[in-house]
Amino acid sequence: MLWLLPLLSRFLEQPRTSVCYRFKSFFFRLFALTLTGLSCIPFAQAEERYSLEQIFAERQELDKASAIDAAKTIELIDERLAKTNNNQIRQAALYLEKARIKMHLGLAPLEENLGKALALIKPELQPELYLYAMAMKSYGMYTYQNQAEQAAVLLDSLQQHPALINDAQTHLMFLTNQLEVYYKLKQFHKISKPLFKLAEVMNSGSMEQFKELYLDLEAELAYHSGAIGDTGQALALYNKTIRRAQQRGMNETIAIQYCNMANIYFLPLEEKIRYAKASLAAHTNVACSDVMDKLVLLGEVQQGNLANIARLVQFNTTQQMPRLNERSAYYAGLAYLQLNDLPSAKAMLNRITDPDNWERYDLLQQIRKVEGNYQAAFEASQRYQQLRAQKDAEARSLMLSSYQVRLEMAQEETQAAEKAKQAEQLAAAEQKATSRLYMMLTIIGSGVLVTLVLSLYLYRSFRLGQKLQQLSDTDPLTGLLNRRAFIQRAMQLHQLAHRQRFPLSIALLDLDFFKQINDKHGHQAGDAVLAAFANAAKATLRQTDIIGRFGGEEFILATTEQDTLTIAALLQRLQHSFTQHCSENIQLGVEVSFSAGIASVNAQGTTKHQDIEDAIRRADEQLYRAKANGRQQACTETLCLTLV
């Protein structure tokens, strides 16, 4: 009966999450050992000699080593595997670590090591290792196999497993994988709660022994902030992660975080190039190094440095993530356009196969413009603007969901605190009757305080929401409305025009030869011209007119006029004001003009949004017509007038 002592010892030393689970595990092992007899004694002893604590300790050791040098860590794992033939539990744990280190290098190495580990794991006896393996399996499903829905089902089915909280790293991986799956499935209403719950658990102190995991958490919070458009918060969190990684000499982690910063959707291209250079300076062989290389090459081409353009066609075959491969092709295509190499730019376009990738249509519309195929450029531009609008809407949805979840969590915390306080007060009332009056006053005071705190929190959230709304509605360079905000205002004006029966027209305005101004005088001069146009519009247009920046050097105007000559006169005044503002700027010294396409808004669609979009489409067609006629003209469907 001595063989039962290790089993009993482990049972007593390591309590599980519930009494039922502990008894089930104990009697299952007792029954199995009784049936198999003495032949199973060595395996049982080997299993007990390698406990969960030892697994976690070795995993932390390998995690730190792989952050510094992944290749040497793989060699170390192989050496240990060769020495652990009689210990299947440790073998499984080592194969899992090998799979984790290689999980970013493609599906084949991930599945190979997961398969070897799962062959050694019994889910009912080693649930922690099984859950760890399933977390990595879900990563392979949604990253390499386009099975995001199946990965979500797998994670959701295991998230309530009682053994999940026994392993902090597995718990963290489950939550982060869930977040990434929700992003891919665009289930934005599910994202914020697990993210903030993860932050709450990590900050509770219950995972103090896993301090290294804070790097992953901060990176995930940074990614979420970048996705909702809070780039300042995202960059601050990424920089914090980088500083911690620098203290530990984790160069690969530093490179990946800089790569994440360079991939923030809302950042301008110049900043992305700067972070790409920092990523390559830290390490040149991480999952996103090829994207960073193409981004840096694009910056060099824009500055006239053609020394390394041969690398534009060289793609890193170890970069297995399709999204990263397409982004590499996008930046390479932009660089070839700068070089006026249309065949190479088209070759890069063919590498982008995702029909919902806005970068594909951005590259396509620029190629068609260079070819002079304005109809195809217009169609590509429409699809590009549609996909960009969808992305902006997704960010908005994420932001609203984030605020809602924060409010819900604050309310839950307030309710929990209130219940705990009431319980304490009731217990004191049972012991001392004389304290009842004091207890009632405390409850009232606490209720008032909680109400006050919650009111202040709601007021602050409301003011912050107003500020974010203003920032999200305004173009930072010109101070005019951005595209999304303009569409909203135009729909409101359309509704008012329909109710009060007054006309409404849309005009698309495009600055003539703006690219030549940028090429000849630099981007600062181009920005000054854009600002001068915005100031001219503010000084010239009426209060009932709405103007916004449509994108690049293109602006959009909504006016409560329908007569072509009246609108042309309004644009003529704007042209004079624009010329005057530019001439007042001594540093510019350039001749400026714009072309315009005009279309009236007709109630033809099923929604106000469709009416506005239809008018914009027709105005864009007239703008192409004005450009083709020699520029500095305003065109409608019936005539074109020169703006002098």
N, C-alpha and C positions, 0 to 999 in steps of 0.2 A: 504493500500500500504506500510505500515511500514515493512512488512515481506521482501520487496525487498532490504531494506537498507544493511543488512549483505552481501547479494549477490553482490550488487554493490560495497560495500567496498572492498570485497575480490578481485573482478575483477580489481579494480583500484590499490590495493596494491601489487598484485602479477602478474606482466606481464609475459606472456608465451613467448615462443620462436618466435612467429610470430603473426601479427595482425589478420590473418584469424583464427588462432587457438583460440585466445581470444574471438573473436566475436562468433565463433561456440559454444564454451563452454558456454558463457553467454546466448545466445538465447535458447540453449538446456535446460538449467536449468530453464529459465523463462517459456518456454512452458510446461515443466513437472510440475512445481509448479502450473501453471494456471489450468491444467487438474485435478490434484488431490485435489486441494482446501486446506482448512485449516488443514485437517488431516495430511498433510506432513510438517507442520510448525515445530514441535519439531525435526524431523529428520534433516531438513535443518539447523536449528539453532545448533544442536549438531555437525553436520559436520563442520560448519563454526567455531565453538569454538575450533576445533582441526585441525589446519592448517598444511601445509607442514613443516614450521619451527618447530612446536611442535613435529611432527613426527620425524624429523631429530635429534632434541635435545634429545628426549627420546631414540632413537636408539643408539646415541653415549653413553648415560649413560649406557644402557644395554650392549653395546659392551665392555665397560671398565670393568663392573662388571663380565661379563661372562669370560673374560680373566683371572680373578683372581679366581673365583669359579663358574663354570657353573651350578652346581646343585642348589645352592642358587639362582642364577639368574632365573632359571626355576620356582622355587617356587615364586619368586617375580612377575614374569609375570602372573602366575596363580592367584595370589591375585589381581592383577590389572584387569585381565579379569573378575573376579567375580564382580568387582565394576563398570564395564563399559557396562552394558546391554543395555543402551540407546544410545550408541555411536558406531555405526558399523564401522566407519572409524578407530577409535582407536583400536577396537577389531581386525580388519584385520591387522593393523600394528603390534600389539602384537603377533598375530599368526605367522606372517612372521618372527619376531625376534626369536620366539620359534623354528621355522623351521630352521633358520640359525644356531642357537646354536647346534641343533641336526642333522644337515646335514651330519656330519662325523660319525654318529652312525648307519647308515643303511638307507635303502630306506623307510621302514615302517614309522618311526617317521617323516621323511621329507615329505612324501606324505600326511600323516594324517594332519599335520598342514598347509601345502600348500592348501589342499582341503578346510579346514575351512576358510582360508583367502580368497581364490578365490570366495567362495560363497558369500562373503560380498563386494567384489570389483566390481565396474563397470568400465571397461577399459577406456571408453570415459570420465568418470568423475574423476577417480583417476588413470591416466596413470602411475604416478611414482610408486605407489604401485604395479600395474599390471606388470610393467617391472621388478621390484625387484623380484616378484614372478616367472616370467619367467626365470630370471637369475638362481635362485635356482633350478627351474625345470630342466633346461639344465644340471646342475651339477648332479642331480640324474640320468638323462638319460645316460650320458657318464661314470659315475662312477659305477653305480649299475646295469644298464639294458643293457649294451653293445650296446648302441645306439648312438655312437659318430657321425655318419653321420647325423642322425636326429637332434641331438643337434646342430651341426654346421649349419644346415638349419634354425633351430629356431632362433639362435643367429644372423645369417646373415640377416634374414628377419626383425629383430627388431633393428638392429644397427643404422639405419638412422631415428629412431623415434624421432620426435622433442622434446619430453619430456625427452629423455634420459639424456641430459646434465643438466636437472634441479636437478638431484640427483647424487652427486659425487660418493657416495658409490655404487649405482647401476651401474654407468658408469664403475667404477673400476672392479666390479664383472663381468660385461659383457666382458671386455677386458681380464681379467685373465682366464675366462672360455673359451673364444675363443682360447687363447694360449694353454690351456691344451687339447682342442679338436684337434687343429692342430698337437700337439705332438702325440696324439693317432692315428690320421689318417696319420701321417708321411707327412703332407703337409708343408715341411720345408720352402718352398718359401713364405709361408704366415705368418710365425711366427714373424720374426724380425720387420716388420713394425708396427703391433699393439703394440709390446713391447716397442719399442723406442718412438712411439707416446704417449704411456702411460707415459713414463718417462718425455717426453717433457711437457705434460699437467700438471703433478704433480709438476714439477719444475717451472712452469710459474707463480705460486703465486695465481692463480685463485681458488685454493682449500685450502687456508691457514687455513680455519676453520675446515678442516678435517685432521689435522696433524697425527692422529692415523693411517690413511690409508697408510702413508709412510712405516710402518712396512710390510704391505702386498706387496707393490711395491718392496721394497728392497729384500724381500724373493723371489719374482718372477724373478727379475733380477739375483739373486744368482742362482736360479734353471736353468735359461737359460745359465749362464756362465758355470755351471757344466756340462750341456748337450753338450756344444761345446768343452769341454776339458780344459777350462780355470779355473782350480781348485783353483789357487791362488786368482783370482778375486771372485770366488764363496765363498770361505771360508772367505774372507775379508768382503763381504756383509752380510753373515750369522752372523758373529761375531758382526757386527755393529747392526744388528737387535736384537741380543741377549742382547747387552748392553742397548739398549733402553727398551727392555722388562724387564730387571732387574731393571731399574730405576722405572718402574711402577708396579713391583711385579707381572708380568704376567708369572707365572710359567708354565702354560700349553703351552704358546707360546714359551717359552725357550725350553721346552722339544721337541716340534715339530721341531724347527729349528735345534737342535742338531741331531734329527732323520734324517732330510733332509741332513745334513752334512755326517752322517754315510752312507747314501744311494747314495752318489756321485759315479758314475760308475768307474771313473778313480782313486779313492783313494785306496791305499794298505790296506790289511785286518787289520793290526795293528792300523792304524789311525781310521778305521771304528769302531773298538772295543772301542777305547778311547772315541769317540763321543757318542757311544751307552751308555757307563757308565754315561757320563754327562747328557744324556737325561733322564735316569732312576733316576738320582740323583735329577733332577728338578721336575719330575712328573712321576708317574707310571701308569697313567690311561688316556693316550691319544691314538689316533687312531693307532699309530705305536709302542706302548709300547711292544707288544708281539714280534715284530721283533727285537727290541732292546734287549729284554731279551734273545732271542735265540742267538743273536750275542755275548753278554757278556758270556753266557754259553759256546759257542764255544771257546772263548778265555781262559776261565778257564780250559776247558778240554785240550787244547793245552799246558797249563802250568802244567798239572798233578793234578789240583784241581777238585776232583770228588764229592765234598760235595753236589752240587746242581743238579746233573745230572737227578734226578727224574723229574725236571721241563721240561726236553726236550720234554716229551710226552704230556705236559699240554699246550693246546692252548686256548687263550682268545676268547671266543665266541662272544664278543662284537666287535671284529675286523672284519668289514664287507667287506673290500676291498679285492677282490680276489688276486690282485698282492701282497699285503702285506702278505696274508695267505701263498702264495706260497714261498715267500722269507723266512718266518719263517720256513717252512718245509725244505728249502734248507740249512739254517744254522744248523738246528737240524740234518739233514742228514750228513753234514760234521763232526759234533761232534760225531755222532755214528760211522762214519768211523774211526775217531781217536781212538775210543774205541774198534775197531774191532768187532762191533755189526752189522753184515750184515743184519739180519732180520729187525732190527729197521731202518737201513738206507734205506732199500727197502720200508718200510712202509712210510717213509718220501718222497721217490721218487714218490710213488703213489698219494701223496697229490698234486703234481705239475702236473696239467693237460694241461697247455697251451702248444701246440705243437711248439710255436715259442719262448719259454723261454729258453735262453742259460744256465740258472742255472740248469735246468732239465738235460741237456745233459752233463754238467760238472759233476754233481753228478753221472749220469749213467755211464760215462766212468771210473770214479774212482771205482765204485762198480764192474764193469766188470773186471778191472785190478786185483782187490783183489781176485776175483773169478778165475782168470787165463784164462778167456775167451777173448783172445787177439783179435779175429776177431770182436766180439761184441764191445769190447773197441775201436777198430779202427773205426768202423762205427759210434759209438757215438761221438768219437773225431772229425770225419769229420763234423758231423752236428754241433757240438759245435763250431768248428773253423769257419764254415760258418755263424752261427748266430753272433759270435763275430765280424767277418769281416763286416757283415751288420750293426752292431751297430757302428763300427768305421766309416763306410761310412756315416751313418746318422749324426754323430757328425761333420764330415768333411763338409757335405752339409749345416748343420746349421751354421758352421763357415763362409763359403763362402757367404751364404745368409745374414748373419749379416753384413759383410763388405760391401756387395753391397748396402744394405738398408742405412747404415750409409753414404755411399758416395752419394746416391740419396738425402738423407735428407740434407746433407751439400750443395749439388748443389741447392736444392730448396731454402734453406735459403739464399744462395748467390744471386740467381736470384731475390728473394723477396726484399732483401736489395738493389740490383741494381735498380729495378723498382721504389722503394720508393725514392731513391736518385734522380733518373732522374725526377720523378714527382715534387719533391721540386725544382729542378734546373729550370725546365720549368716554374713553377709558378713564380719564382724569375725573370726569363727572361721577362715574360709578364709585370711585374711591372716596371722593370728598364732595359732599353735597354743597358745601359752602363755596366751591369754586365754580358753580354753575353760571353765576352772573358774569364772572370774569371770562368764562369760556364762551358765552354768547357774544360778549363784546369783541373777543378775539376773532370769532367766526365772521362777525359783521365787518370788522376792520380788514380781515384777510380777503373777504369778498370784494370790498371796495378797492383794495390794493390790486387784486388780480384783474378786476375790471379796468382799473386805471392803466395797468401795465399792458393789458391786451388792447385797450383803446389807443395808447401811445404806439404800440407796435403796428396796429392797423393804419393809423395816421401816417406813420413813417413809411409803411409799405405803399400807401396811396401816393405820397409825395414822390417816393422813389420811382413808382410806376409812371407818374406824370413826367418826371425828368427823363426816364428811359424812353418814353413815348416821343418826347421832343427830340432827343438825340437820334432815335431810330427813324424819324420823319425827315431829317434835314441832311442835305448834302454838305459835308464838312468844308469843302473848298469854296463853294459859291454862296452858301447860306440859303439856297433855294430848297424847295421840296425835292425829295428823291422820288424815284419812279413809283414805288409802292404808295407813298403818302399822296402823290399827285393823283393817282388812280382813285384813291378813297375820296379826296376832295372833289374830284371831277364827278364822281357818282353822286355825291351829295348835291352838287350844283345841278346836275342833270335831273335829279328828283325834284328840286325846287323849280327848275325851268319847266318841267312837265306839269307841275301843279299850277304854276302861275302863267303858263303859256307864253314864255318868251324864248327866243332862239338861243342855240348854243353851238359853237364851232370849236374844232380842234385844229391847231397848227403845229406842225413839227418843224423845228428850226435847226439847221446844221451849219456850223461855222465853215466858211470856204477856205480851202487850202490850209487847214489847221495842222496837218502833218508836216507841211513845209515849214511852218512857223516853229514847230518843235525841232525839226531837223536842223534848221538854220540858226535859230536863236536859243535853243535849249528848252528843256521842260519847264524851267522857272518862268520863261517868257510865255510859254503856252498857258501855264497856270494863271499868270497875270491877265492874259487875254480873256480866259474864262471868267475870272473875277470881274473884269471890266464889263463883260456882257451882262453878268448878273446885276451889277450896280446900275447899268443902263436900264435894264428891265424894271428894277425896283423904282427908278426915278420916272419912268415913262408910262408904264401900264397903269390902268385904273384899279381901284380897290376891288372891283367886281371881277377882275381878271385873275386867273390862277396860272402861275408859271412854275415849272420844275425842271430839274436836270434829268434828262431821259437816259443819259449814259455817254461817257466820253465827251465829245464836243457837240453833242446833240441835246436840244432843249425842247420842251413841250409846253404849249400854251392853250388854255381853255378860256374863251371869251364869249360874252353874252351878245354876240353879233352874228348875223348871217349874211349880210350884204358884203359881197366880195370887195368892192371899192372901199368900204369903211374899214374892213380888216386890213386891206393893203395899206391904207393911210396910217393905221395904227403901227403896222410893221415898218412903214417908211420912217415914222418918228423914232421908232426903236433903233433903226439903222443909223440915223443921224446922231442919236444919243450915244450909241455904241462907238461910232467913229470919234466922237468928241472925247469920251472917256479914255479911249486908247491914245489919242493925241496928247492928252494931259499927262500921260505917263511917259516921262522923258526916256526911261530905260527901254521902252518898247520900240517906238519908231517904226511900226509896221502898219501896212494897210490892211484893214479888216473889213469883212462883209459876211453875210450869211444868206443862205437860201431857205425857202420855206415851202411846205406843202400844206394846203388848207382843205378841210372837209367838215361838213356840218354833221351834227349828231342827230341821227334819226332813231325813233323808237321802233326798231325792227326786231331786236332780240327778245328773248324771254326774260332777261334780267337787265338791270341798269349797267352791270359790268360788261355784258356783251355789246350793248350799244356803244359804250365808250371805246372798247377794244376794236369794234368795227370802224369807228371814226378814225382811230389811230392808224389802223391798217390802210385806210383810203388816203389819209394824209401822208403816210409814208410813201405810198405809190406816187403821189404828186410831188413829194420831195425828190424822189429819184428823177422825176421828169424835169424839175427845176435844175437839178445838177446836170442832167444830160443836155439841157438847153444852154449851158454856159455859165450857170451859177448866178448869184446875186439876183434871184428872181423869186417871186411868190406865185405859186401855181395852184389853181383849182381844177376841177374836172372840165371846165369850159374855157378857161383862158389863163395866160401867164402874164404877170406884170413885172417890170424891172424895178428893183429897189435902188434908187439913186440918191 
